[in-house]
Structure formats: structure tokens, C-alpha cells
Amino acid sequence: MSNYEALTNKILQKEAVVGVIGMGYVGLPLAMEFASEGFQVIGVDVDARKVETLSLGKSHIIDISEKAIGEALQNQRFRATTDYQELEKANIISICVPTPLTKSHEPDMSYINETISRLKPVIQKGTLLVLESTTYPGTTRDLIHIEFEKEGWVTGEDLFICFSPERIDPGNKQFKPKEVPKVVGGMTEKCSALGQLYYENAFDTVVPVSTPEIAEMTKLLENTFRSINIAFINEMSLLAEELGIDLWEAIDAAKTKPFGFMPFYPGPGVGGHCIPLDPMYLYWKGKEKNFFSRFIDLAQQVNTSMPKHVVEIASKALNKQGKSLSQSRILLVGMAYKNDIDDVRESPALHVYEHLKDANAKLTVLDPFVSSFRDASGEIIHPENEVADLAAYDGVIIMTKHSTIDYDQILETSSCIIDTRNVWTKSYDHVCKIGQA
């Protein structure tokens, strides 16, 4: 029996052991999906504290309940470890490690390279290896396929290689992970077939594409589209402020058209792992071919300028009250990049915080979801869960619209509010809003 036939049978019988490398926002939900479907899952992470927490049945991801982890542990469908040697038992391995950008905004492939280096001594022939980490087109081929070819492995016979982009949206209550269609592209037809068979066990819809490069491009296309459209609406908010127009009302009117318009909304910038970073993978890859995407470049410029604009609005609002931003007591509401989650990755609030600090404002941070974050100097900051005396602040800047915060109290008590999230649709004299004069 060939490796392909053997692995096909194991997947069909749910006897295949699944290894997931990286127990973060992508890897842990994936591990729980397959464990809940009856597969034995080995979760690998280099963070010993994270592994210890998971082994005790505790969750560090807001979307994953401790009940789900506890049941997976109790049913012996999941175990967490720091030991790559455990992956000798795996028939399928999904790689869900970070792919950040360097300070010069170039792809940092060190986590993928390190993972492949650690896998080489332990991976068994006949394994399906899938990369899920967001990256530039060509990564799967260049950093995985070619690396195993150098070892004498034949892709499609000894090893089956695919790319399947993660589509995790932290805090999304509308779509469960399994309800979001799963795109997968393999190095060969057999690779694609096994990848599709694998994901059909945990996702309602699987979308096969012809190559890993198409799958890699799919992810970047999705988030570059969002980045550019967010940048457009952010720029329109700046124009609306100059024209004395309420852009929020204009968007509400425009979206009544049943075709030809998709609503995007202005804000203090973009956050999360995807939108701020993914377009730069595409931009960087284009530069290799001497192709420079002006849309991507301009969108990055606009979106990264928004945190500074928020601080400028705050400064002008305080000036109207005869106060300077320097030494003013400022309450920053929300550090997470979106509502009702604890994720501060690339959050625009981090940049607003630094701009305010540079302006010598006296800062307090309120965020009931975020227990801590690290500022630019490396200091660990612990936000308040609640603030007793709102009237004591010269200004309040709302960065995140968490559902657990009493915004009516803020409206009634605070004398100067900067609203970056359209918390209030009505206009108030003491509320300054992005996209509104």
C-alpha cells in the first residue's frame, strides 16, 4: 500500500494523529476543532508556560473555552508539549507559527525556518505537512518543498505538502471557525486531495485551488483588499472633517444601495496580525520582480497616520477648553484592536498611547479585556478594569468599543471626548468624532 493510500485510510477512519505547531490564535482553535471531531491531537509550542496552562485545562485564547480544552484532555484527544520529538507519532502536521515583519517591513521567516529545522529529524515519511501561517506566494515551495527535496524526499510520494491560509477572526460571534470556508492548495494532486480530505473533517466547506501559491495569494488578496478600502474610508474621513460633513451618516445612506457599494468605516488605524502586515508581504514579493504596488504603499501610509491624527484631534479639542495636551489627564479607553477581545497585536491604541506619552499627557488606560501590554520602552502596563471618577479626566479617547463599558456614563460625566468608533450616532458639543466636523 502506498503512503498516499495509507494516509487516506487513516484520515477516513479518523485514526490519523494530528500535530499542530503553535498554540496561538490560529493553532489552538484548529487543534480543538480536530479534537472535537474525534482525532488525537498533539499541540506543540516552544512556550513552556503556555503548554503548562493548556495541560491544566486553562485557555489563553478568548474564543476557546476551558470546557472545550478540559473535554479534549479528558477524552485523551489532546495533549500539549514543547517536545518536537512527539511529532514522530503524527500523520498530519499543521504549522501555525508567527510570521511577523522585521523593523524594515520585510517578512521574518525565522519561525518557519526554525520549525522546519526541528521537524526534519522527527517527521515520518507518508506525513501530510500543511503550512497555515500567512506569508508571501512561494513560501511553501521555497522553504518547505525544496528543503525536503534536499533531503531526498519526493513530494507527493514521501511527503505531502499543502498551504491552507488561516482565516481566524478573534471575537467573531457570527461565524464559528468551522463555518468559514477553508482554502487549500497542494504541491501535487495527491497533496491537494489529502489536504482537502483532512480539512473536510473539521470545516463545513473546503475550497481546493491548483497550487500553494494560489492559496498563499488568496489570503493576501483578502486582507490587502480590506487594507486598501479601510485606507480609502480613512482618507475620506479626513476630507469630511475639512468639508464639515458627517461621513458616518453618508456611509449609512450609501449602504442602502443594494449593489455596487460595500461599507467600510473609518477608525484610529488598523490592528491585528492580518491587515497591518499581510499587504507588506505582497509588497515585498512584488519588489523582487521590480514591481511596486502604489495602492499598498499609499494604504499603509494612510492607515499608519491615523493614530497621530487621533492625538491631533484630542489636542485641538483640549485647546478649545483652554487646556494643553501636556500634563492633561487623559483616559484611553480600549487597548485591544477590536471590541470584546484581549488581542493587542498591532493595535492602533498602542501608537496613540506612545504619541500621548511623548506629548507628556498623564495617562490612564481602561480595558476590562486586556490584562497587560508592553509599551515601546518595554515596560509592562496593566490597564484598569474600571475607573471610578470619570470627571477627574480632562479628556477621554475611545479607541475600542467594548460591550462591557458604560459609555452613557462617559458621555454624561466627561467634558471632552474623542470618539474613534462612532459610539454615539448623535452629535454632542463635547464629543469629537473621526470623520465628523
N, C-alpha and C positions, 0 to 999 in steps of 0.2 A: 504493500500500500504506500502511495506517495505521501510526502509531507502535506501536500495540499488536501488530499482525501482524508488523512488522519485528523487534521485540524478542523476540517469541515464537519466531520462526525462529532468531534468533541464539542464544537460550538452548538450543533443541533441538539446534542444530548445535555447541554449545559454542564459538561464535565471539564470545560476549558478553565484553567486558572488565569484570572485577570490580574495583572500587575499595573498599578497606577503610580507613576513617579511624579511627586509634587502634590502635597496635600493642602493646596491653597484654594482660592475661589473657584478654580476650574476642576482640579483633581479630586477634591473631596466630594463634591456633588456627583461627579462621574462615578466614583467608587461606590457611593451609596445607591445610585441607580442600578448598577450591575449586581450589587449585593442583594438588593430588594427583589431582583429577578431570579435569584437562586444560584448565582455564580459565586465561587470562592474568590475573594479579592484580597490582594496584598497591597497595602498602601505604603509607599516608600517616601521618606522625606529626610533631608540632612539635618533638620531642626529637631534635636532630641527632645526639647521641651514640648514641641507640637505633637510628636509621636507619643510622649508620655500622657499628654492630655487626652488624646484620642483613645489610647489604651484604657483610660479610666472612664470612657464613655462621655467625655465632655466635648463640646463643639466650640470651635473658634470662628466658625462661619455663621453669620446671622441667618442664612437661609436653610441651614442644616440643623435639625432639632437633635437634642441629646437622646430623645426617644429613638430616632432612626439609627443613630450610632449604637446605642445600647442594644437594640434588637439585632443589628448586624453582628455585634460581638457575641451576644448570647447564642445566636444561631450558628456561630462559627463560620460566618460568611465573610468576615472582615477582620483583618489584623493589621496593625501599623508597625513599621520598623524603620530603623536607619540603615539596616544591613542590606546592601545590594545583592549579597550572596543569596538572599531569599528568592530572588527573581529567577534562580535556576529552575524553580518549580512552575514558573509562569509560562503559559502557552500564548498569551496575548499581553503585550505591554503598551500602555498609553503613556506618552511623555507630555506632562503638563507643567513644565518648569518656566520660570520667568524669562522674558525676552525684553529687557529694558533698553533704553537708549543711553549711549555714552554722553558725556558733557558736551561733546561736539555734535550731538544729534545723529550719531551713526549707530547701526544695530550692534548690540552687545550679545554675541553668540556664545559667550563663555559658559553659560548654564547648559546649553545644548551640547556643546563640545565636551564638557565635563561629564555629562550624563552618558554620552556615547562611549567615552573612555572607560567609565565604570561598568558599562554594560558588556563590553567586548569579552571580558574573561568569564562572564556568567551566563550569557544568553545562550539558549539551546537552539539547534537547527530545527526548522519547522515552526518557528515563532512568527506571529504577526506583530509587527512593530509599527505603531502609529504615533506620529507627531501631532499634537494639538496646539502647541504654543504658537501664538501669532508671529508671523515672520514674513520675510520677503520671498517672492517667487524664485524658486531654485534651491531653497534651503534643504528640503528633504532629499533632493537628488545629490547636492554637493556635500552636505555634512553627514548624511546617513548612508544613502545608497553607495556612494563612491568609497566611503570609509570601510564598509563591509566588503566591497569588491576587492579592496586592497588586501583583505584577509583571506581572499579566495572563495568567499561566499557568492552564490549565484542568486540574485534577486528573482523571486518567482518560483524558486525551487528549494533553496536552503533557508531563505528568509523572505517574508512577505512584508513589504513596506508601503505605508499609506500616509497621506496627510489628511487630517479632518479638523477644520478650524473650530475652536470653541466659540460658542455663541451665548455665553453666560451673561446675564444681566442682573447683577446683585439687587435684591429687593423687589424684583418684578413679581407682583402678585397675580398678574393676568395670565402669564404663561409659565407653566412648570417646565423644567429643563427638557423633559422627555417630549413635550409638545412642540418644541422648536425643531424644525427640520434639520437633519444632520447631513452636511455635505461631506463627501469622502472621495478622494482621488488616489489611485494606486499606481505604482511603478509599472505593473503589468496587469493583464486582465485577471489573472488569478489573485493578485494582490487586491485589486478592486473588489472582486467577488467576495473574498474573505472579509474585507473591511465592511462591506455592505451587510453581510450575514452577521457579523459581530454587532454592529450598531442597531440592527433591526430588533435585537433583544431588549434594548433599553430606550429606543426612540420610536415614536409613532410613525415618523416619515424619514426615510433615508434618501438622499439625493446623490446618486453617483455621477461623477464627472470624469473626463477622459484622462487627466494627468494630475499629479500632485501640484504642479504649477497653477493649474486652473483653480484648484481648491484653495491654494495659498492666495491667489489673486482675488478670489471671491470674498474672503474675509477683509482684505484691504480695501476692496471696492465698496463694500458695505459701509465701513467706518469713514473712509475718505469722503464718500457722498454726504454723510452726516456732518463731518467737519466743515466741508465747504458751505453747506446750507446754513449751518449754525453761524459761520463767519459772515455770510451774507446778511442774515437777520440781525446779527450784532452790529454790523455796519449800518443797516437801516435804522437801528435804534439810535445810533449817534446822529444820523441825519434827522430823524424825527425830533430829537431833542432840540436841534438847531431850528427846525421849522415850527416848533410849538405844536406838534401833533402827538396824539396818544397812539403809539404803534400797537399796543395791546388791543385796543378797540378795532384798529384797522385789520389786524390779523384775524380777530373773531369774525369780522364781516367777510373777509376774503375766503375763509374756510367754509362759508356756506355754499360756495360754488362746488357742485358735485363732481367736477372733473378739472384737471389742469392745475390744481393747486394743492400743495401739501404743507400743513402748518409746521413751522419751526418757531422757536421762541428765543428771545434774547436773554442774556444772563451775564453773570460775572466772569465768564470764561468757561472752559471745558475741563472735565476731570475724568477720573477713572483710568484704567490701564489702556483702553482702546482708542478713543477719539483723539487724545493729545499725541499719542505715539504712532499708531498704525499708519497714518499718511506719510510719516517720515521714513518708514521702511520702503514705501513705494517711491518716494522722492529720491532716497539714497540709491535704490536699484536703478532708477532712471538715469542718474548721473553717471553710472558705469557705462551707459550707452550714449553718453553725451546728450541726454535728453533732460531738460529742466522743466518741471511742471510749475508753471506760474500760478495756477489755481491753488495747488497745495501750498506753495510758498506764501501766497497772499493770505490764505485762510489761516495759516499758522500765525502770521503777523497780527491779523485782526483779533483772533481769539486770545492770544497771549497778551494783548494790550488791554484787555477788559478789566483785569484786577486793578491795574493802575487807574483806569477810568473810574472805577467804583470809589477809590480813595479820593480822587479829584472831586467827585460829586459830594462826598462827605465833607471835604474841606470847604467847598463853596456854601453848603448848607449851614455849616457852623459859622462861617464868616457872616452870613446874613443875620445871625443871632449875636454878632459881636464877639465870637469866640474863635480861637485858633485851634487847629488840629493838634498842635503841640501842647502837651500837658492836659488836653481834654480827656475825660474819662469816656472810653468807648467800649461798648458791649458788642462783641462779634457773635452773632447767633448762627451756629452751624459751622462745623469744620468738614463734615462728610461732603463728598462731591455731589450727592443727590439725597433725596429725602428718605428717612426711615432706614438708613443703613449705617454701618460703622466704618465704611471704607473711605480713607482719606487719600488714596493714591492719586497723585497729580491734581488734587483738589485746588480750584482757584482760591479757596479760602486761605490756603497756606501762603499764597502770594500776597493776598490782601493783608494778612497778618504781618508779613515782613515789611510791606510798604508802610503800614501804620506804625510798626515798631521803629522804622527808620525816621518817621516823622515825629518821634518822641511822644506819641499818644500813650495814655495809660490804659492798658488793655485788660479786659476780662473776656474769657471765652465761655460761651454756653453751648453745650451739646450733650443731650442725655444719651446719645448712642455711642459717642466716641469717648473711650476711657482715657486715651492719651495720644499725643502726636509729638513728633520731633521737629523742632524749628531749624532754621538754617544754620544756627550755631551748634546744633547737636543737643541742645537742652530738651529734656522731656517735659512737655506741658500737659497738665491734666485739666481739661475743661470742667466747668461747673455743671452739675445736673440740674440745678435750678438757681435762680437769682431772686433774692428777697426784695431788694429796694431798687426797682427799675428807675425810679425818679432821680436816683443819685447819678445817673449817667448823662453826660452831655449829648451823646449820640448813640444810636443803636443801628448796626448794619446787619441786615438779614441776608445771610448767604445760602441757607438751606431751609427748605420749608418742611420741617419735621412735624408730623401729625400730633405729637405729644406736647408741643409747646403752645402756650396760651397767647396767641397773637392779639386777641382782643385786649388783653391786659396790657400788652406792649403798646398798642395803639392809644389806649386811654391814659397811660402813665408817662410815656416817653415824649419829650418835647421836640426831638429831632430824629427821624427815622429814614434810613436808606433802604429801600425795598428792591432787591435784585431779582426777586422771584414772583412778582405780581401776587403777593399775598392778599392785597386788598384791591378789588376791581374799581372801587370808588376812589375819587380824588380827595385828598386831605391836605390842608395847608402845611402840616408839619411832616408829611411823608414825601420824600423824593424818590422817584422810581426810574430805573433804567428804561429808556425808550419813551419817556414822557417828559414834557417840558416842565 
